[in-house]
Amino acid sequence: MKRSLGGLTLLLLMISGFTARPQDANRFFPEKDLIKTGIYYYPEHWPESQWERDIKKIADVGFEFVHLAEFAWCKMEPVEGKYDFAWLDKTVEICAKYKLKVVMCTPSATPPAWMRVNYPETFIMDGHYIRAENGTRGLNSTVNPKYCMFVEKIVNELGKRYGRNKNVIGWQVDNEPPAIADYSPSSQEAFRKWLKDKYKTIDALNVAWGAAFWSQWFNGFDEIVIPNATLVGWWGNNPHALLDFKRYSADSQAEFLDFQAGVLREHILDNQYITTNYTAISSGADPRRTTKLDFAAYTAYPNGGSDNIGEQGFRLGNSKAILFAAEYYKSVGGVSGVMEIQPGPVNWGSYNPLLLPGTIRMWLYHTFAGGGKLACSYRFRQVLYSSEQYHSGIMQTDGVTPSPGGEDYVQFMKEIKELRKQYKPGVKMPEKLAARSTAILWNLENYWTIDRQKQTFQWDTWNYPVKFMEIAKSFGAQVDVIPESADFSKYKFLIVPAYELADSALVEKWRDYAASGGHLVITCRTAMKDRSGHFWEAETAAPIAGLIGAHVEATDMLSPYKNGDVLMNATHYNWNNWADLLVPDKGTEVLATYNNQFYKGKAAVVSHRIGKGSVTYLGVDTDDSKLEKDILRNIYTTAGATTEDYPEGVYVYWRDGFNIAVNYSSDEYNMNIPETAKILVGEKTMKPAGVLVWRE
């Protein structure tokens, strides 16, 4: 059929009747298996004489599947149009011999050198209009017709060869899709086509982009070039044009992934899944824009030389990485898992320390606790050459001795196999946990618009929604990260952090949720703009004024060396990032007020009832989150939910009848569990990097 890929019409393979995401992805992962474990192996990096030894070792230590071929295009197609899969056939056969399943990958992230030599137009251009070179990954133009033609051919060959192989359980398309900015001629044309499809007329685009400002008015779509911060400068870039460029880039990336999935569907068995491995912090690619992947997996590199929590934090990793990703990626297809997790020190960190013994195991349990259906690590053997020599593996450089991370992985796999024996189907979540059910509403577009115009360098755009997840988890709540299309009524509490872009339909959905008995928490920087990124021709955040029962009169930001004071119930809280000055309506309760500055006495946090539920507006952002935590705890307890008080870095989950706790802090923590609880893994006193699994 004719298919538009990022604005260019390409003649692609007929994919009859396939227009939406496939069936529920849970069907690929039997509940009794809990989580499946796998490992990356690169036979192309090692002598053929070592393949069987390595693969047998993979099976012996307990792995269940092998991840193959994501960067091996030059081996599959060493010369244009000449394919060689004999080496991969042999690897798959050895995996089958040792009862290891295979996740097969498409190699689109690393095309061979002949493509760059013969078809340089297949690579992106940067902001200086300089072509990328081969030698790394992810630098091809996903909207270039020639590149897409080569991708279609290689994916077809892979699908035909392994799509009916019963030992292949799934497919990964591409690798860590970046939705990277591409200023090439192919992308310029595709962007103009994308804009035509969206706006229909040039006048509509001019209005949406505010093109009357600084004489940016266009007479036709052919005059438009991609907004280029490199050449125009940060100050000169049009925020509405940049927002559309982000949307276009994410759409193009998603269409490219769906394109590959569509080619595969023509060949593969129905019980083979298709996914990709987004980075845990994916600020460019938007997984929710795909429609043909079964689910979204993620990669997690929690430790790359950051200090983290306490004295030992630099050896324990950033707890936020898996915390948010494990929930966010489940919003695509209903399941997720970590497709790539670091097995020890890496080669790219600001510094690369040894990890505290048990840290890898803790990360793996964290992915499991967060609902992960698979846990795969990069990589089995530490490579002896090239860019990632210092990136550790499950095995050390001799190929046979487990690394400390490898030993952690082996222990995790043994314990999971024991937990499978303890699994009981149909176990219901305890009522006290169901009473705390919480969702965080999040849309990547809000990140794009706020991060372009932070207004204060103290604003941490990515981690702002994460802080509310940390607070809810400290209460022992089960927390999902959901899109606007989700059923809000499934949750007792809905947190809407800094949701800058909104429209009347979304505001009405929020109102209906609260009126039906939900407890809605909205924070500063919400509904300040419409979907085009324009302010309302009205008061600040006009659409939510009635919803929150207050009006945003003004906004203040302070120097990092100044502290604002907020007073609530005789307790003082510091702030200096962001403060909305609120004027409450009659009947709205003021929960906290500003206690210094020239506007002392102005409302900072307000709340009121709507129907059967409540709406609370947090107008202030604090660094230590103490105010936000106290406000949220009061909302939970007022609504009849009990709360825990877990310290920073201690996360507790319930999954499939198991209670699971992990400890990222540098201190021991004594978990308060019932005397009748049965401990299955670990001890009540959790050391740093400790894990505890129990059943009540």
Legacy VTK file of the C-alpha trace (Angstrom):
# vtk DataFile Version 3.0
C-alpha trace
ASCII
DATASET POLYDATA
POINTS 696 float
0.000 0.000 0.000
0.988 3.639 -0.128
2.212 4.665 3.263
3.362 8.062 4.475
6.528 7.729 6.524
7.395 10.990 8.282
5.775 12.937 5.445
7.243 11.037 2.466
5.096 8.586 0.531
6.857 5.261 0.089
5.664 2.160 -1.695
5.843 -0.488 1.002
4.747 -4.034 1.593
0.987 -4.622 1.752
-0.067 -5.056 5.364
-3.733 -5.972 5.110
-6.103 -4.981 7.890
-3.364 -4.004 10.334
-4.024 -0.547 11.669
-3.920 -0.775 15.446
-1.861 -2.279 18.236
-2.127 -6.086 18.314
-3.771 -8.183 21.026
-3.075 -7.873 24.741
0.667 -8.388 25.170
0.192 -10.321 28.410
-0.451 -13.389 26.247
3.288 -13.617 25.517
4.171 -13.981 29.192
2.448 -16.671 31.282
1.832 -15.308 34.771
3.347 -18.384 36.407
6.741 -17.547 34.864
6.790 -14.191 36.731
9.754 -12.812 34.744
11.963 -14.304 32.011
15.709 -13.670 32.006
17.951 -13.145 29.005
21.350 -11.937 27.852
22.888 -10.128 24.863
25.332 -12.250 22.905
27.340 -11.135 19.862
28.725 -14.162 18.002
30.166 -11.797 15.392
32.592 -10.516 18.047
34.075 -13.907 18.892
35.804 -16.836 17.147
33.292 -19.378 15.894
35.126 -22.025 17.894
33.941 -20.307 21.120
30.255 -19.945 20.272
29.070 -23.276 21.634
31.150 -22.929 24.792
29.655 -19.473 25.426
26.060 -20.440 24.670
26.298 -23.550 26.827
27.593 -21.332 29.637
24.641 -18.975 29.123
22.303 -21.921 29.660
24.275 -23.383 32.553
24.167 -20.202 34.628
20.380 -19.982 34.240
19.489 -17.593 31.412
16.346 -18.430 29.430
16.743 -16.478 26.194
19.495 -14.926 24.073
19.295 -11.511 22.404
20.919 -11.566 18.940
21.949 -9.538 15.908
20.926 -5.945 16.691
24.222 -4.448 15.417
25.224 -7.065 12.838
24.009 -5.640 9.521
27.517 -5.809 8.040
27.564 -9.556 8.739
24.075 -10.116 7.319
24.625 -8.033 4.176
28.391 -7.587 3.741
27.869 -6.378 0.164
24.751 -4.639 -1.076
22.139 -7.236 -1.990
24.283 -10.211 -0.919
23.005 -11.820 2.261
24.804 -14.193 4.620
22.883 -15.756 7.492
24.903 -18.952 7.871
26.657 -17.625 10.983
23.346 -16.559 12.527
21.683 -19.860 11.596
24.407 -21.708 13.465
24.019 -19.477 16.529
20.253 -20.009 16.620
20.775 -23.767 16.263
23.212 -23.832 19.191
20.729 -21.848 21.299
18.046 -24.413 20.512
20.432 -27.252 21.401
20.780 -25.808 24.909
17.075 -24.988 25.213
17.590 -21.237 25.026
14.942 -19.130 23.309
15.930 -16.256 21.024
14.922 -12.601 20.780
15.915 -11.626 17.247
16.738 -8.027 16.402
16.579 -5.920 13.272
19.916 -4.160 12.603
18.598 -0.795 11.404
20.576 1.173 13.999
23.949 0.230 12.451
23.985 0.033 8.640
27.162 -1.208 6.922
29.905 1.053 5.610
28.932 0.483 1.983
25.680 2.357 2.595
27.454 5.508 3.782
29.916 5.297 0.872
27.335 4.689 -1.855
24.288 6.398 -0.366
25.385 9.247 1.917
21.892 10.753 1.699
20.680 7.957 4.002
22.369 9.651 6.972
21.030 12.574 8.984
22.375 16.126 8.899
23.100 17.987 12.109
22.286 21.608 12.883
25.259 22.754 10.793
23.962 20.720 7.822
26.904 18.328 8.060
26.271 14.701 7.190
26.726 12.079 9.882
29.236 9.290 9.343
28.960 5.582 9.951
30.902 4.203 12.910
28.335 4.687 15.619
24.625 3.935 15.796
21.287 5.636 15.284
22.443 8.275 12.769
20.390 7.281 9.750
17.506 9.363 8.457
14.385 7.371 9.217
12.457 9.352 6.577
14.948 8.859 3.746
13.342 6.644 1.054
16.592 4.912 0.128
17.393 4.019 3.736
13.851 2.759 4.310
14.161 0.603 1.196
17.314 -1.050 2.555
15.691 -1.520 5.962
12.634 -3.118 4.371
14.843 -5.569 2.479
16.916 -6.694 5.452
13.872 -6.971 7.732
12.101 -9.010 5.054
15.047 -11.377 4.854
15.152 -11.775 8.632
11.398 -12.287 8.869
11.350 -14.913 6.144
14.285 -16.767 7.689
13.373 -16.752 11.396
9.698 -15.757 11.527
8.578 -19.402 11.614
11.339 -20.608 13.890
9.613 -21.844 17.043
12.709 -21.115 19.095
12.368 -17.385 18.345
10.007 -15.883 20.931
10.159 -12.246 19.943
11.677 -9.406 17.955
13.337 -6.150 18.860
13.137 -3.557 16.087
15.962 -1.011 15.987
17.855 -0.067 19.167
17.239 2.700 21.713
15.290 4.796 19.169
16.352 8.413 19.745
14.009 10.485 17.516
17.150 12.470 16.816
16.934 15.902 15.158
17.476 15.540 11.419
17.996 18.596 9.193
18.697 16.676 5.962
16.838 17.409 2.699
14.773 14.244 3.197
13.727 15.431 6.625
13.024 18.986 5.447
10.639 17.595 2.836
9.058 15.183 5.293
8.554 17.950 7.865
6.780 20.154 5.319
4.526 17.242 4.390
3.821 16.578 8.081
2.858 20.236 8.540
0.578 20.183 5.488
-1.181 17.123 6.857
-1.652 18.793 10.223
-2.583 22.359 9.299
-4.026 21.978 5.788
-3.504 25.702 5.025
-0.488 27.946 5.461
-2.645 30.549 7.202
-3.560 28.028 9.908
0.128 27.282 10.437
1.013 30.965 10.636
-1.574 31.462 13.359
-0.464 28.370 15.299
3.181 29.385 15.088
2.528 33.025 15.957
4.341 33.880 12.741
3.416 37.557 12.914
6.132 37.857 15.561
9.489 39.016 14.149
8.191 38.821 10.573
8.196 35.027 10.406
5.106 34.859 8.168
5.135 32.220 5.419
3.486 32.502 2.015
3.540 28.750 1.436
4.723 25.489 2.955
7.640 25.427 0.523
9.178 28.387 2.391
9.413 26.483 5.672
12.669 25.030 6.952
13.084 23.051 10.135
13.619 25.422 13.096
17.310 25.234 13.837
18.491 26.320 17.273
22.105 25.792 16.213
21.948 28.600 13.663
19.177 30.809 15.027
20.204 30.595 18.661
18.113 29.687 21.658
16.598 33.141 21.984
15.488 33.365 18.388
13.772 30.022 18.041
10.014 29.929 17.735
8.725 27.705 20.591
5.633 26.637 18.626
7.695 25.602 15.615
10.108 23.743 17.874
7.199 21.948 19.573
5.949 20.816 16.173
9.452 19.686 15.204
9.581 17.554 18.362
6.178 16.107 17.498
7.232 15.426 13.910
10.477 13.761 15.030
8.637 11.533 17.507
5.978 10.684 14.911
8.631 9.828 12.331
10.485 7.628 14.789
7.277 5.827 15.756
6.291 5.331 12.110
9.725 3.906 11.384
9.327 1.346 14.160
5.798 0.516 13.036
7.065 0.199 9.470
9.501 -2.521 10.533
6.848 -4.231 12.651
4.498 -4.255 9.666
7.115 -5.935 7.480
7.749 -8.562 10.152
4.051 -9.311 10.654
3.894 -10.711 7.128
6.278 -13.491 8.114
6.319 -14.217 11.826
4.332 -16.565 14.034
1.465 -15.091 16.017
3.153 -15.998 19.305
6.302 -13.958 18.518
6.118 -10.492 20.036
7.534 -7.275 18.584
9.012 -4.598 20.827
11.867 -2.110 21.015
14.145 -0.922 23.793
13.655 2.755 24.600
16.075 4.382 26.996
14.725 4.678 30.539
14.873 8.461 30.176
13.514 8.988 26.662
12.997 12.702 26.099
12.776 12.534 22.289
11.116 9.294 21.222
7.542 8.872 22.434
6.593 5.180 22.824
2.895 5.968 22.916
2.969 7.094 19.295
3.562 3.559 18.015
0.574 1.421 17.036
2.077 -1.849 15.777
4.482 -2.837 18.527
3.084 -5.288 21.058
4.669 -3.472 23.975
7.561 -1.170 24.846
10.654 -2.374 26.702
13.347 -0.120 28.127
17.051 0.019 28.877
18.269 0.941 32.339
21.681 2.299 33.260
21.165 3.545 36.819
24.846 4.099 37.573
27.163 6.276 35.541
29.038 8.252 38.134
26.300 10.136 40.011
26.286 10.613 43.775
22.703 9.458 44.480
21.526 8.702 48.044
24.004 8.896 50.927
27.631 7.898 51.287
27.293 4.703 49.263
24.938 6.173 46.669
27.590 6.396 43.971
27.851 2.580 44.167
24.097 1.946 44.242
22.750 3.870 41.266
20.025 6.403 40.573
16.807 4.961 41.964
14.686 7.197 39.720
15.658 5.454 36.474
13.889 2.129 36.962
11.275 3.644 39.296
9.658 5.728 36.548
10.478 3.615 33.480
8.965 0.440 34.928
5.564 2.144 35.158
5.741 4.496 32.173
6.468 1.859 29.537
3.630 -0.368 30.767
1.271 2.268 29.352
2.112 0.842 25.901
0.596 -2.617 25.479
0.003 -3.197 29.183
3.319 -4.929 29.924
6.989 -4.023 29.881
10.381 -5.156 31.046
14.033 -4.208 30.963
15.605 -5.305 27.676
19.028 -3.941 28.561
20.444 -3.351 32.016
24.043 -2.658 32.919
25.867 -5.630 34.474
28.430 -3.499 36.339
30.645 -0.477 35.652
30.195 1.169 32.251
32.553 2.958 29.889
30.766 6.273 29.470
30.056 7.538 32.991
31.551 10.688 34.434
33.395 8.153 36.561
32.834 4.402 36.673
32.974 2.948 40.180
32.635 -0.652 41.251
29.098 -1.311 42.408
28.254 -2.382 45.933
27.837 -6.183 45.957
24.194 -7.027 45.347
23.394 -3.844 43.417
22.685 -5.562 40.083
20.446 -8.047 41.873
18.585 -5.159 43.513
18.035 -3.477 40.125
16.718 -6.736 38.697
14.313 -7.139 41.606
13.209 -3.545 41.106
12.262 -4.268 37.478
10.461 -7.408 38.629
8.649 -5.550 41.407
7.537 -2.880 38.927
5.758 -5.521 36.860
8.528 -6.385 34.404
7.924 -9.508 32.345
11.496 -9.811 31.096
14.942 -8.879 32.404
17.784 -8.934 29.919
21.335 -7.664 30.372
23.890 -6.108 28.058
26.165 -8.109 27.674
27.364 -11.706 28.253
31.068 -11.205 27.505
33.073 -8.041 28.006
34.312 -7.097 24.544
38.085 -7.002 24.006
38.186 -4.142 21.518
36.520 -0.975 20.189
34.360 1.672 21.821
32.943 -0.306 24.737
36.007 -2.178 25.982
35.505 -0.885 29.510
31.796 -1.753 29.571
31.585 -4.747 31.884
29.801 -7.976 31.022
28.306 -10.926 32.832
31.599 -12.653 32.098
34.986 -11.027 32.477
37.509 -10.634 29.651
38.573 -14.305 29.800
35.039 -15.257 28.725
34.538 -17.849 31.469
34.794 -16.088 34.841
31.627 -14.380 36.104
31.934 -10.718 37.016
30.456 -9.511 40.325
27.394 -8.383 38.363
27.263 -11.792 36.731
27.176 -13.428 40.142
24.312 -11.107 41.126
22.428 -12.095 37.996
22.923 -15.821 38.658
21.587 -15.405 42.197
18.549 -13.477 40.928
17.712 -16.182 38.384
17.963 -18.941 40.979
15.702 -17.026 43.353
13.117 -16.283 40.667
12.894 -19.980 39.842
12.180 -20.646 43.521
9.565 -17.874 43.611
7.809 -19.485 40.655
7.188 -22.499 42.863
5.510 -20.186 45.387
3.267 -18.477 42.810
-0.474 -18.808 43.387
-2.834 -17.713 40.607
-5.748 -15.389 41.241
-4.400 -13.695 44.375
-6.101 -10.325 44.880
-4.347 -7.148 45.911
-4.811 -6.419 49.651
-7.529 -3.863 50.356
-5.163 -1.436 52.056
-3.092 -1.254 48.862
-6.139 -0.956 46.621
-7.244 1.998 48.770
-3.971 3.782 47.863
-4.185 3.183 44.100
-2.531 6.154 42.412
-1.903 7.319 38.867
0.398 10.007 37.532
-0.810 11.599 34.311
2.105 12.297 32.006
2.562 13.315 28.402
5.996 13.800 26.836
4.743 16.927 25.065
4.663 18.711 28.414
8.349 17.972 28.811
9.044 19.435 25.351
7.191 22.672 25.953
8.384 23.309 29.514
12.013 22.380 28.921
12.149 24.909 26.055
10.965 27.714 28.371
11.893 26.686 31.912
11.934 30.303 33.172
14.314 29.218 35.926
17.337 26.968 35.614
16.287 25.418 38.922
13.314 23.716 37.281
14.038 19.986 36.802
11.640 19.149 33.986
12.171 15.409 33.683
12.271 14.644 37.380
9.299 16.813 38.324
6.712 14.040 37.751
9.187 11.529 39.188
9.215 13.327 42.541
5.479 12.710 42.917
6.009 9.040 42.178
8.675 8.972 44.898
6.261 10.582 47.347
3.442 8.165 46.546
5.821 5.199 46.788
6.999 6.431 50.191
3.361 5.980 51.290
3.421 2.393 50.037
1.093 3.160 47.119
0.865 1.225 43.886
1.515 3.856 41.193
0.866 3.782 37.452
1.976 6.326 34.846
-0.954 6.811 32.491
-1.915 8.717 29.308
-4.923 10.990 28.857
-6.828 8.155 27.166
-6.712 5.984 30.303
-9.697 5.264 32.532
-9.082 7.607 35.459
-11.837 5.983 37.530
-9.584 2.961 38.194
-7.564 5.075 40.636
-8.397 6.606 43.999
-5.810 9.348 43.488
-4.784 11.098 40.267
-1.730 13.373 40.281
-1.311 15.835 37.399
2.191 17.352 37.639
3.059 20.427 35.532
0.684 19.544 32.709
1.314 22.696 30.736
-0.618 21.841 27.532
-4.337 21.240 27.974
-7.718 21.705 26.339
-11.330 21.863 27.470
-11.951 18.144 26.896
-9.115 17.168 29.231
-10.188 19.644 31.909
-13.724 18.248 31.717
-12.355 14.713 32.126
-10.500 15.852 35.245
-13.707 17.409 36.581
-15.718 14.249 35.926
-13.085 12.163 37.707
-13.281 14.294 40.844
-17.055 14.609 40.752
-17.323 10.818 40.654
-15.299 10.437 43.845
-11.672 10.668 42.739
-9.066 12.753 44.504
-7.361 14.997 41.974
-4.035 16.695 42.686
-2.936 19.363 40.195
0.345 21.219 40.427
1.764 24.511 39.260
2.436 25.005 35.527
-0.721 23.118 34.564
-3.017 24.296 31.734
-0.986 27.446 31.196
-1.124 26.925 27.419
-3.323 25.418 24.749
-2.159 22.495 22.615
-0.336 24.859 20.229
1.625 26.272 23.141
-0.226 29.616 23.205
-1.254 31.387 26.369
-4.987 31.814 26.807
-6.462 35.187 25.961
-7.641 35.248 29.532
-6.186 34.903 33.007
-3.270 32.535 33.654
-4.365 28.873 33.544
-7.898 30.055 32.809
-9.389 26.632 31.909
-8.743 25.192 35.373
-9.721 28.199 37.498
-13.171 26.788 38.185
-11.804 23.292 38.659
-9.264 24.257 41.328
-11.500 26.888 42.910
-8.847 29.593 42.626
-7.144 31.986 40.234
-3.423 32.258 39.487
-2.739 35.927 40.075
1.021 35.864 39.382
4.065 33.600 39.461
7.335 34.150 41.314
10.778 32.523 41.109
13.695 33.120 43.456
17.456 33.066 43.324
18.961 29.740 44.419
20.484 31.653 47.334
17.129 32.970 48.581
14.462 31.020 50.402
10.781 31.670 50.281
8.745 30.602 53.285
5.431 28.725 53.151
3.368 28.245 56.299
0.978 25.347 56.863
-0.419 24.288 60.226
2.321 26.170 62.071
5.018 24.373 60.049
7.426 26.305 57.817
8.622 25.065 54.414
11.313 26.497 52.142
10.918 27.078 48.413
12.815 28.954 45.685
11.891 27.309 42.372
8.355 28.290 41.435
5.395 29.874 43.210
1.893 30.575 41.914
0.145 33.258 43.942
-3.442 32.070 44.307
-6.669 33.955 44.893
-9.189 31.399 46.204
-12.878 31.438 45.397
-15.489 31.506 48.123
-15.731 28.059 49.651
-12.199 27.022 48.656
-10.017 25.980 51.586
-6.557 27.502 51.838
-4.135 24.832 53.044
-0.880 26.827 52.941
0.167 30.440 52.513
3.330 32.313 51.615
4.914 33.664 54.777
7.472 36.142 53.468
8.176 38.276 50.387
5.989 41.284 49.604
2.947 39.042 49.014
2.978 37.461 52.486
-0.406 35.919 53.223
-1.208 34.891 49.637
-2.473 31.337 49.156
0.047 28.731 47.993
-2.035 25.536 48.208
-5.814 25.282 47.976
-8.409 22.518 48.013
-12.138 22.120 47.588
-14.790 19.478 47.057
-16.336 18.684 43.685
-19.184 16.207 43.811
-18.029 13.096 45.656
-14.324 13.876 45.348
-11.750 16.597 45.866
-9.394 18.830 43.908
-6.157 20.124 45.413
-3.903 22.641 43.691
-0.208 22.764 44.657
0.991 26.167 43.540
4.564 25.854 44.777
7.561 23.646 43.897
10.071 22.869 46.644
13.464 21.193 46.434
13.097 18.935 49.457
9.446 18.001 48.656
8.479 18.167 52.349
5.502 20.416 51.674
4.262 18.303 48.782
4.639 15.141 50.862
2.684 16.532 53.805
-0.083 17.801 51.510
-0.380 14.463 49.736
-0.331 12.467 52.971
-3.238 14.534 54.242
-5.159 13.883 51.003
-4.622 10.126 51.316
-5.573 9.889 54.982
-8.600 12.177 54.598
-9.798 9.873 51.825
-9.532 6.899 54.191
-6.269 5.403 52.935
-3.543 4.352 55.329
0.018 5.375 54.510
3.481 4.063 55.246
6.549 6.232 55.757
9.346 4.599 53.807
12.606 6.556 53.670
14.181 7.876 50.498
15.369 5.055 48.278
13.296 2.297 49.871
10.563 1.140 47.498
7.912 -1.443 48.286
5.672 -3.145 45.732
2.990 -5.798 45.571
2.965 -8.106 42.562
1.321 -11.478 41.874
0.853 -12.141 45.586
4.413 -11.165 46.505
5.544 -8.147 48.525
8.907 -6.893 47.255
11.169 -4.233 48.785
14.468 -2.810 47.528
16.889 -0.485 49.304
18.828 2.148 47.312
19.753 4.079 50.435
23.152 3.966 52.111
21.620 2.909 55.434
20.132 -0.294 56.767
16.348 -0.317 56.957
14.263 -2.568 59.183
11.124 -3.474 57.263
8.021 -3.647 59.451
6.196 -6.734 58.239
3.574 -8.840 60.068
4.817 -11.540 62.409
2.851 -14.027 60.350
4.568 -13.025 57.103
6.618 -15.643 55.310
9.977 -14.314 54.122
10.902 -15.853 50.770
14.018 -13.837 49.887
16.273 -11.708 52.083
15.956 -10.530 55.667
13.766 -8.006 57.502
16.778 -5.774 58.073
17.699 -4.654 54.583
21.272 -3.554 54.030
22.145 -1.088 51.248
21.365 -2.877 47.939
19.217 -5.240 49.979
16.129 -7.059 48.708
13.227 -8.509 50.680
10.405 -10.651 49.296
7.622 -11.888 51.551
4.076 -13.134 51.478
1.457 -12.150 54.011
LINES 1 697
696 0 1 2 3 4 5 6 7 8 9 10 11 12 13 14 15 16 17 18 19 20 21 22 23 24 25 26 27 28 29 30 31 32 33 34 35 36 37 38 39 40 41 42 43 44 45 46 47 48 49 50 51 52 53 54 55 56 57 58 59 60 61 62 63 64 65 66 67 68 69 70 71 72 73 74 75 76 77 78 79 80 81 82 83 84 85 86 87 88 89 90 91 92 93 94 95 96 97 98 99 100 101 102 103 104 105 106 107 108 109 110 111 112 113 114 115 116 117 118 119 120 121 122 123 124 125 126 127 128 129 130 131 132 133 134 135 136 137 138 139 140 141 142 143 144 145 146 147 148 149 150 151 152 153 154 155 156 157 158 159 160 161 162 163 164 165 166 167 168 169 170 171 172 173 174 175 176 177 178 179 180 181 182 183 184 185 186 187 188 189 190 191 192 193 194 195 196 197 198 199 200 201 202 203 204 205 206 207 208 209 210 211 212 213 214 215 216 217 218 219 220 221 222 223 224 225 226 227 228 229 230 231 232 233 234 235 236 237 238 239 240 241 242 243 244 245 246 247 248 249 250 251 252 253 254 255 256 257 258 259 260 261 262 263 264 265 266 267 268 269 270 271 272 273 274 275 276 277 278 279 280 281 282 283 284 285 286 287 288 289 290 291 292 293 294 295 296 297 298 299 300 301 302 303 304 305 306 307 308 309 310 311 312 313 314 315 316 317 318 319 320 321 322 323 324 325 326 327 328 329 330 331 332 333 334 335 336 337 338 339 340 341 342 343 344 345 346 347 348 349 350 351 352 353 354 355 356 357 358 359 360 361 362 363 364 365 366 367 368 369 370 371 372 373 374 375 376 377 378 379 380 381 382 383 384 385 386 387 388 389 390 391 392 393 394 395 396 397 398 399 400 401 402 403 404 405 406 407 408 409 410 411 412 413 414 415 416 417 418 419 420 421 422 423 424 425 426 427 428 429 430 431 432 433 434 435 436 437 438 439 440 441 442 443 444 445 446 447 448 449 450 451 452 453 454 455 456 457 458 459 460 461 462 463 464 465 466 467 468 469 470 471 472 473 474 475 476 477 478 479 480 481 482 483 484 485 486 487 488 489 490 491 492 493 494 495 496 497 498 499 500 501 502 503 504 505 506 507 508 509 510 511 512 513 514 515 516 517 518 519 520 521 522 523 524 525 526 527 528 529 530 531 532 533 534 535 536 537 538 539 540 541 542 543 544 545 546 547 548 549 550 551 552 553 554 555 556 557 558 559 560 561 562 563 564 565 566 567 568 569 570 571 572 573 574 575 576 577 578 579 580 581 582 583 584 585 586 587 588 589 590 591 592 593 594 595 596 597 598 599 600 601 602 603 604 605 606 607 608 609 610 611 612 613 614 615 616 617 618 619 620 621 622 623 624 625 626 627 628 629 630 631 632 633 634 635 636 637 638 639 640 641 642 643 644 645 646 647 648 649 650 651 652 653 654 655 656 657 658 659 660 661 662 663 664 665 666 667 668 669 670 671 672 673 674 675 676 677 678 679 680 681 682 683 684 685 686 687 688 689 690 691 692 693 694 695
